[in-house]
């Protein structure tokens, strides 16, 4: 499994402005399509960052072909990242927003493949935070994460991997997975070192690590149908990749502890009333609600960005805290008995059945 922490060490030189034609032909990357969201906003000339071979053309958007991963341009934008197997990206330079949609094949959990894609994507987004989103150096102001899986944000950690590692007594594998996970979460907490406001858009179930992921963002926008919770207590474990750290910054620590130890799955409406979810919207309205939220903040974006800085300073979540909790989680995981692992496996089987019966992944 790749070391996700290594992505932090990538330099700007590894993410130059892209020749899209060459990039899509590189080994390991699927074909890349540019589907303009609004042809009228396309420039008449090629932005300096995009080579002639990657010129933008006024075309009518077409459905994605099987195997394609789309990067949608809402205005001329620097594209310092390749295609990903498990992510769709959309850049909106007009509002300074990068949208990231998870679209893992199979089980909608944080598999090594999805985590590797997220680590690569985050390194590219950090680069965008330094150089800007377009030819004019438009700042990265917002980063939004959502899911293309209907009814599911993310079902959490890779329980099948956990069970195998625990049975093999592979402490290193558990620790590597956990450390990679919290490093990824902490990027959202830090705003990609660009002062960006980060938003989690939860339009379906966010369980275990999926809930932890959402909690790491500055704002959580959720549709009413979403359900969130920590089921780990059912197999005698606790959510060790950010749950207590982030939840106790949103609600009282004692209340956070009760939520984690209960294993109860909550509705988005319940969590909104508790103060865990920031914005509650009707089903199907989540993406539009986020766009409207960003638009409303437009003229006061400087103030909202400063408020985010203050919150991070006054009530910080350090990477070291998250790493330390992962190590406690690893110790607890290695104490599980076979009966606990069988319960874990039953949950994996239930997740597999759910994904097999689910609607197809939504396209960009």
C-alpha positions as CSV (number, residue, x, y, z in Angstrom):
1,X,0.0,0.0,0.0
2,X,1.4,3.4,-0.9
3,X,2.7,5.8,1.8
4,X,0.1,8.6,1.6
5,X,2.4,10.8,3.8
6,X,4.9,10.9,1.0
7,X,2.5,13.0,-1.1
8,X,3.2,15.9,1.3
9,X,6.9,15.9,0.1
10,X,6.0,16.5,-3.6
11,X,7.5,19.7,-5.0
12,X,5.9,22.2,-7.3
13,X,8.2,20.9,-10.1
14,X,6.3,17.7,-10.2
15,X,3.0,19.5,-11.0
16,X,3.8,21.8,-14.0
17,X,1.1,23.2,-16.2
18,X,-0.4,20.3,-18.1
19,X,-0.2,19.2,-21.7
20,X,-3.5,17.4,-21.5
21,X,-3.0,15.3,-24.6
22,X,0.3,14.0,-23.4
23,X,-1.0,13.6,-19.9
24,X,-3.9,11.5,-20.9
25,X,-1.6,9.2,-22.8
26,X,0.7,8.5,-19.9
27,X,0.7,5.0,-18.6
28,X,-1.8,4.4,-15.9
29,X,-4.1,7.3,-16.7
30,X,-7.4,7.0,-18.5
31,X,-8.6,9.3,-21.2
32,X,-9.3,12.8,-20.2
33,X,-12.3,14.8,-21.6
34,X,-13.0,18.5,-21.2
35,X,-16.7,19.0,-21.0
36,X,-17.3,22.8,-20.6
37,X,-20.1,23.5,-18.2
38,X,-21.0,26.6,-20.0
39,X,-19.6,27.1,-23.5
40,X,-20.3,30.9,-23.4
41,X,-17.7,31.4,-20.6
42,X,-14.8,29.8,-22.6
43,X,-12.0,32.1,-23.6
44,X,-11.3,33.0,-27.2
45,X,-7.6,32.3,-26.7
46,X,-5.8,29.5,-25.1
47,X,-4.7,30.5,-21.5
48,X,-0.9,30.6,-21.2
49,X,-0.9,27.6,-18.9
50,X,-2.5,25.3,-21.5
51,X,-0.4,24.2,-24.4
52,X,-1.8,24.4,-28.0
53,X,-2.5,20.7,-28.0
54,X,-5.0,21.3,-25.2
55,X,-6.9,24.2,-26.7
56,X,-10.4,24.5,-25.3
57,X,-13.2,24.3,-27.9
58,X,-16.8,25.3,-27.8
59,X,-18.6,22.0,-27.8
60,X,-21.8,20.5,-26.6
61,X,-21.3,18.4,-23.4
62,X,-21.6,14.7,-24.1
63,X,-22.1,11.8,-21.7
64,X,-19.0,10.4,-20.3
65,X,-17.8,7.2,-22.0
66,X,-17.1,4.1,-19.9
67,X,-13.8,4.4,-18.1
68,X,-13.5,8.2,-18.5
69,X,-12.9,10.5,-15.6
70,X,-13.9,14.1,-16.3
71,X,-12.4,17.4,-15.2
72,X,-15.1,20.0,-15.9
73,X,-14.0,23.6,-16.6
74,X,-16.3,26.4,-15.6
75,X,-13.7,29.0,-16.6
76,X,-10.1,28.8,-17.8
77,X,-8.1,26.9,-15.2
78,X,-4.7,25.4,-14.5
79,X,-4.9,21.6,-14.6
80,X,-2.0,20.3,-12.5
81,X,-3.5,16.9,-12.0
82,X,-4.1,13.7,-14.0
83,X,-7.2,11.6,-14.1
84,X,-8.1,9.4,-11.2
85,X,-9.7,6.1,-11.0
86,X,-11.9,7.0,-8.0
87,X,-12.4,10.7,-8.2
88,X,-14.1,13.3,-10.5
89,X,-12.8,16.9,-10.3
90,X,-14.4,20.2,-11.2
91,X,-12.7,23.5,-11.2
92,X,-14.8,26.7,-11.0
93,X,-12.2,29.5,-11.3
94,X,-15.0,32.1,-11.2
95,X,-15.6,31.4,-7.5
96,X,-12.2,29.9,-6.7
97,X,-13.7,26.5,-6.0
98,X,-12.3,23.0,-6.5
99,X,-15.0,20.3,-6.3
100,X,-14.0,16.7,-5.7
101,X,-16.5,13.8,-6.1
102,X,-15.6,10.4,-4.8
103,X,-16.7,7.6,-7.1
104,X,-15.0,4.4,-6.0
105,X,-15.9,1.2,-7.8
106,X,-17.4,-1.6,-5.7
107,X,-17.7,-0.9,-2.0
108,X,-18.0,2.8,-1.2
109,X,-15.4,2.9,1.5
110,X,-11.9,4.2,1.9
111,X,-10.0,1.5,0.0
112,X,-6.3,1.8,-0.6
113,X,-7.1,2.8,-4.2
114,X,-9.4,5.7,-3.2
115,X,-6.9,6.8,-0.5
116,X,-4.0,6.8,-3.0
117,X,-6.1,8.9,-5.4
118,X,-7.0,11.3,-2.6
119,X,-3.3,11.7,-1.6
120,X,-2.3,12.5,-5.2
121,X,-5.2,14.9,-5.7
122,X,-4.4,16.7,-2.4
123,X,-0.8,17.3,-3.5
124,X,-2.1,18.8,-6.7
125,X,-4.7,21.0,-4.9
126,X,-1.9,22.3,-2.6
127,X,0.0,23.3,-5.7
128,X,-3.1,25.1,-7.0
129,X,-3.2,26.9,-3.7
130,X,0.2,28.3,-4.5
131,X,-0.1,29.1,-8.2
132,X,-3.8,29.8,-8.5
133,X,-6.6,28.3,-10.6
134,X,-6.3,30.2,-13.8
135,X,-4.0,32.5,-16.0
136,X,-4.7,35.4,-13.7
137,X,-3.7,33.5,-10.5
138,X,-7.2,33.2,-9.1
139,X,-6.9,32.1,-5.5
140,X,-8.2,28.7,-4.3
141,X,-11.0,29.9,-2.0
142,X,-13.1,26.8,-1.5
143,X,-12.6,23.0,-1.6
144,X,-15.8,20.9,-1.7
145,X,-15.9,17.1,-1.3
146,X,-19.0,15.1,-2.2
147,X,-19.9,11.6,-3.7
148,X,-21.2,10.3,-7.0
149,X,-22.6,7.2,-5.3
150,X,-26.4,7.8,-4.9
151,X,-27.4,7.6,-1.2
152,X,-23.9,7.2,0.1
153,X,-21.2,9.7,1.0
154,X,-18.8,7.0,2.3
155,X,-19.2,3.9,4.4
156,X,-15.9,4.2,6.2
157,X,-12.6,2.4,6.6
158,X,-11.7,-0.7,4.6
159,X,-13.0,-3.3,7.1
160,X,-11.8,-6.2,5.0
161,X,-8.3,-4.9,5.1
162,X,-8.5,-4.3,8.8
163,X,-9.7,-7.9,9.4
164,X,-6.9,-9.4,7.3
165,X,-4.2,-7.2,9.0
166,X,-5.5,-8.1,12.5
167,X,-5.5,-11.8,11.8
168,X,-2.0,-11.5,10.4
169,X,-0.9,-9.4,13.4
170,X,0.3,-6.8,10.9
171,X,0.7,-3.7,13.1
172,X,2.6,-1.9,10.4
173,X,-0.2,-2.2,7.8
174,X,-2.8,-0.9,10.3
175,X,-0.6,2.0,11.3
176,X,0.2,2.9,7.7
177,X,-3.5,2.9,6.8
178,X,-4.5,5.0,9.8
179,X,-1.7,7.5,9.4
180,X,-2.4,7.9,5.7
181,X,-6.1,8.5,6.5
182,X,-5.6,11.2,9.1
183,X,-2.9,13.0,7.0
184,X,-5.6,13.2,4.3
185,X,-8.2,14.5,6.8
186,X,-5.8,17.1,8.1
187,X,-5.3,18.6,4.7
188,X,-8.9,19.6,4.8
189,X,-8.5,20.9,8.3
190,X,-5.6,23.1,7.2
191,X,-7.4,24.5,4.1
192,X,-4.6,23.2,1.9
193,X,-2.2,25.8,3.3
194,X,-4.0,28.3,1.1
195,X,-6.6,29.6,3.6
196,X,-9.3,27.8,1.6
197,X,-12.7,27.2,3.3
198,X,-13.4,23.4,3.1
199,X,-16.9,22.1,2.7
200,X,-18.2,18.5,3.0
201,X,-21.4,17.9,1.0
202,X,-23.1,14.8,2.5
203,X,-26.0,13.6,0.3
204,X,-26.2,10.1,1.7
205,X,-24.9,7.8,4.5
206,X,-21.6,8.8,6.1
207,X,-20.6,6.0,8.5
208,X,-17.4,5.4,10.6
209,X,-14.6,6.9,8.6
210,X,-17.0,8.5,6.2
211,X,-18.4,10.5,9.1
212,X,-14.9,11.3,10.3
213,X,-14.0,12.6,6.9
214,X,-17.0,15.0,6.9
215,X,-16.1,16.2,10.4
216,X,-12.6,17.3,9.2
217,X,-14.1,20.0,7.0
218,X,-14.8,23.6,8.0
219,X,-18.5,23.2,7.1
220,X,-20.8,20.3,6.7
221,X,-23.8,20.7,4.3
222,X,-26.1,17.7,4.5
223,X,-29.3,16.6,2.8
224,X,-32.2,15.4,5.0
225,X,-31.9,11.8,3.8
226,X,-28.3,11.5,5.0
227,X,-27.6,9.3,8.0
228,X,-24.4,9.6,10.0
229,X,-22.8,7.6,12.9
230,X,-20.1,5.4,14.2
231,X,-21.0,1.7,14.2
232,X,-17.5,0.6,15.3
233,X,-18.6,-0.3,18.8
234,X,-20.7,-3.2,17.3
235,X,-17.4,-5.1,16.7
236,X,-15.7,-3.9,19.9
237,X,-13.6,-1.1,18.4
238,X,-13.8,2.7,18.3
239,X,-13.4,5.1,15.4
240,X,-9.8,6.0,15.6
241,X,-9.2,8.3,12.7
242,X,-10.4,11.7,13.9
243,X,-13.9,11.0,15.4
244,X,-13.3,12.2,18.9
245,X,-10.8,15.0,18.0
246,X,-13.2,16.6,15.5
247,X,-16.5,15.9,17.1
248,X,-15.4,17.3,20.5
249,X,-14.6,20.6,18.7
250,X,-18.2,20.8,17.5
251,X,-20.1,19.6,20.6
252,X,-19.3,19.0,24.2
253,X,-16.6,16.3,24.8
254,X,-18.9,14.2,27.0
255,X,-21.6,14.3,24.3
256,X,-19.1,13.3,21.7
257,X,-18.0,10.4,23.8
258,X,-21.6,9.2,24.2
259,X,-22.2,9.4,20.5
260,X,-19.1,7.4,19.7
261,X,-19.8,4.7,22.3
262,X,-23.5,4.3,21.5
263,X,-23.1,3.1,17.9
264,X,-26.3,4.9,17.1
265,X,-26.9,6.1,13.5
266,X,-28.3,9.6,13.5
267,X,-30.4,11.5,10.9
268,X,-29.0,14.7,9.4
269,X,-31.8,16.6,11.0
270,X,-30.8,15.3,14.5
271,X,-27.2,16.2,14.0
272,X,-28.1,19.7,12.7
273,X,-30.1,20.3,15.8
274,X,-27.1,19.2,17.9
275,X,-24.8,21.6,16.0
276,X,-22.7,18.9,14.3
277,X,-24.1,19.7,10.8
278,X,-23.9,23.3,9.7
279,X,-26.4,23.5,6.9
280,X,-29.4,21.2,6.4
281,X,-31.1,21.1,3.0
282,X,-33.8,19.2,1.2
283,X,-33.0,16.0,-0.7
284,X,-31.5,16.6,-4.1
285,X,-30.7,20.3,-3.3
286,X,-27.3,19.8,-1.8
287,X,-25.0,20.8,-4.7
288,X,-27.1,23.9,-5.5
289,X,-27.2,24.8,-1.8
290,X,-23.4,24.8,-1.7
291,X,-23.1,26.9,-4.8
292,X,-25.5,29.4,-3.3
293,X,-23.6,29.4,0.0
294,X,-20.4,30.2,-1.9
295,X,-22.1,32.9,-3.9
296,X,-23.6,34.5,-0.7
297,X,-20.2,34.6,0.9
298,X,-18.6,36.1,-2.2
299,X,-18.5,39.8,-1.2
300,X,-17.7,38.8,2.4
301,X,-15.3,36.0,1.6
302,X,-12.4,37.8,3.3
303,X,-14.3,37.9,6.6
304,X,-15.4,34.2,6.3
305,X,-11.9,33.2,5.5
306,X,-10.6,35.1,8.5
307,X,-13.2,33.5,10.8
308,X,-12.0,30.0,9.6
309,X,-8.4,31.1,10.5
310,X,-9.6,32.1,13.9
311,X,-11.4,28.9,14.5
312,X,-8.3,26.9,13.5
313,X,-6.2,28.9,15.8
314,X,-8.4,29.0,18.9
315,X,-9.6,25.3,18.6
316,X,-6.9,23.5,16.6
317,X,-6.7,19.9,15.7
318,X,-3.0,19.0,15.3
319,X,-1.7,16.3,13.0
320,X,0.2,14.9,15.9
321,X,-3.0,14.5,18.0
322,X,-4.6,12.5,15.1
323,X,-1.5,10.3,14.7
324,X,-1.3,9.5,18.4
325,X,-5.0,8.5,18.4
326,X,-4.4,6.2,15.4
327,X,-1.7,4.4,17.4
328,X,-4.1,3.9,20.3
329,X,-6.6,2.5,17.7
330,X,-4.0,0.1,16.4
331,X,-3.4,-1.3,19.8
332,X,-7.1,-1.7,20.4
333,X,-7.6,-3.4,17.0
334,X,-4.9,-5.9,17.7
335,X,-6.8,-6.9,20.9
336,X,-9.9,-7.9,19.0
337,X,-11.0,-11.5,19.3
338,X,-12.2,-13.8,16.5
339,X,-15.8,-13.2,17.4
340,X,-15.3,-9.5,16.9
341,X,-13.7,-10.1,13.5
342,X,-16.6,-12.2,12.4
343,X,-19.0,-9.3,13.3
344,X,-16.7,-7.0,11.2
345,X,-16.9,-9.4,8.3
346,X,-20.7,-9.5,8.5
347,X,-20.7,-5.8,8.2
348,X,-18.4,-6.0,5.1
349,X,-20.8,-8.5,3.6
350,X,-23.7,-6.1,4.2
351,X,-21.8,-3.3,2.6
352,X,-21.0,-5.4,-0.4
353,X,-24.7,-6.4,-0.8
354,X,-25.8,-2.8,-0.5
355,X,-23.3,-1.6,-3.2
356,X,-24.3,-4.4,-5.5
357,X,-28.0,-3.4,-5.2
358,X,-27.3,0.3,-5.5
359,X,-28.0,2.5,-8.4
360,X,-25.2,3.1,-10.9
361,X,-22.6,5.8,-10.1
362,X,-23.7,9.3,-11.2
363,X,-21.8,10.9,-14.0
364,X,-20.3,14.3,-14.0
